[in-house]
Each structure stands twice: as structure tokens, then as C-alpha cells.
Amino acid sequence: MFDDREKIALFIDGANLYATAKSLGVDIDYRRLLKEFGAKGYLLRASYYTAMLEDQEYSSIRPLIDWLAYNGYRVVTKPAKEYVDQAGRRKVRGNMDIDLAVDAMETAEHVDHLVLFSGDGDFRPLVEAIQRKGRKVSVASTVSMVADELRRQADNFIDLATLVARIGRDPAERAARLADRAERPPIPESQGGHGE
């Protein structure tokens, strides 16, 4: 499936990978994910795409985005749009498909193998276009989350359920981190904290 001489690029549909990880009951350890795919060839780039609500003072995804940006990922964000549906429910929409597709097409000129972390069937034409350029495309998702047409188009399908032990965060590590946060006193604003 992978050749250790290949130049590899990862394209991560953040919302889709989050939903996939949630369905598996796992937190992705993004450092381990880089290590896993870096061992398969020359990892040229790992890009993470997500939409964010900008008007919120704090977003639950902000710490992840900051960590990724400082630890080897190219992070692409854009503002999410907020609207109210016909039933009066507040909804958020932020589609990064075009951004990911344009970047993948440009990067295809410089790599041998692209790995798309998404199960979204809308990416099938992108995979086909990259393959016409003579590049391999693997799709990473789960059997229950991947669109059949995307899985059929890909050169390889990587079932993330088989990688949980290698790219998932150790549950004990997360529990220890949460306990550590609970024990730390809040930092007063006058000392550089943001208040708690």
C-alpha cells in the first residue's frame, strides 16, 4: 500500500475526522498520527481543515488548532456561518471541501501519495482527478462512515478502526491530564492568565 520512497501528503477534513473518531470512541493523538504516516514514507505535509466560529471569545477547538499549528501541521481555517433553520434551531455551517480540494490538486504535482482523512462522497471527483495525474490516493475513514463511491474510487482504503492502538490517545493519559487541570489553581488575570 505504501512505499517508503514515496513522498506523502495528508489532507484532514477536521469535522469528518472528529465525527469518525467519536464514532470509534477514541481521541486522535495527532503527534502519533504524524509518526504513523511519517514511518510509511517521506511525509511532505500534513494539512488540517476546519471552520470556526470567529465571534466566540473561546472555541473548544482553539487549543487543538493552536497545538496543530505549532507541531508540524498546516492548519487551514475559515469562518463558519451561523443560521437558524426552518424549525428555529441554531445551526452552524462551515464547509472546507473546496479549500481542501484546491490544495490537494496543487500538492499532487509534488507528491506520490495523498492520504485523505474523510469519508465524504463529495471528494470522489477529487480523488479521480488526482489519480489521473498518476498519483496514488488513500482514503482514511471507517467502514461505517465512508461513502461507498469514495471508497471504491480510492487506490487504498485505510480503516481507522485498525489504527486506533497506534493513533489514538491513551485513555489513561487523558484522565491524568484532566485530573492535573482540576488540581491546578486558576491563574489570576494580573499574572498573565485569562481568568477562570
Number of C-alpha atoms within 10 A of each C-alpha: 11 16 12 13 10 17 19 27 26 24 22 21 21 20 17 19 21 16 14 25 19 12 13 14 12 18 16 19 14 18 16 15 17 18 13 14 18 18 11 16 18 18 20 14 18 21 21 22 21 23 19 19 18 12 9 8 6 10 13 9 12 11 11 11 21 12 14 18 15 10 12 14 19 17 18 16 17 15 15 17 14 12 12 10 10 7 6 8 9 10 10 15 13 16 17 20 15 11 14 21 17 12 12 22 16 11 17 22 12 13 19 21 26 27 23 25 23 26 25 20 15 13 20 18 14 21 26 17 13 21 18 10 12 12 18 23 24 22 28 26 25 23 16 11 16 21 18 14 15 22 23 12 20 20 16 16 21 19 16 21 19 10 13 19 12 15 22 21 18 15 11 9 10 12 10 11 12 11 11 10 10 10 9 8 8 12 12 11 10 8 8 8 10 10 10 8
